Amino acid sequence: MPAAKNLIELLRAKNLTCATAESCTGGGVGTAITAVPGSSDVFLGGIISYANYMKQKVLGVSEATLRTKGAVSSECAAQMAEGARRLTGADLAVSVTGIAGPKGGSDEKPVGLVWFGIASQAGVRTEKVLFPGDRAKVREQAVIHALGMLTGAA
């Protein structure tokens, strides 16, 4: 995947490392990164936190966030990214949490809604995207978007 190759080259040139915290992509971002030869120079690892329990116990997402805002929220994405950065010691960490479908959506949080977080020394920011398409397309687009966020933060 060209986006992953470009990311690896940029991180290597800037002597930066990255990590991931993934939910709806199930490790797809990490898979895209590690498909690139030499990715071990810059990729420290990732956490697949599909269940809320993992988001809370491993990444440090607060129970209050999960209860009041839900797993598919700006607050959860931010805490996931911060947790991945803290756990791995990476310079940059990206998080992905969303509703890939085909079920699970609502009027407030439709299928295709994905929240992303990016954490760095400068802090954390989040982005919300509503992707069209079926489950596979939503996940594919989310992986590409997450790689772009890492590249933009590098």
C-alpha positions, 0 to 999 in steps of 0.5 A: 500500500503506497500510503504505508510505504510513504509513512515508513519513509517519512518516519525513518527520515525524521527518526520517529516511531509510531504505534496503533490502537485499533477497534473496527479495523481489527489490526488493519493499520498495523497490517498495512504498516508491517507489510512494508519491508523495514517497517520495524525501524519505525513501528513499535506495535499495536493494540487491537482493542475490539472489546470495551473491556480492552479499551478500558483495561489495556488502553486506559479509556475511562469507564465514564467515557464508555458509559456516557459517550460510547466507544465510538466517540471523540473522547474514546478515540483520544484516550485510545491514542494516548494509551497506545502512545503511553504503552509503547513509548512511540512518538506518534500513535493513531487510534481507530474506533467506529461502526463498520456494519452491517449492523450496529448503527443508529440515527446518532451513530450510523454505520460507516461512522469512524472516529480517529485519534492522533497522539504526539508530544504536542497533544492529541486531536481527533477526527470524525469521518462517515465512510460510505460502503459495506463493511469491507469498504468502511474498514479499508477507507479507515485504514487509509485515513489512519495512515494519512493521519500518521503521515500528517502528524510526522 
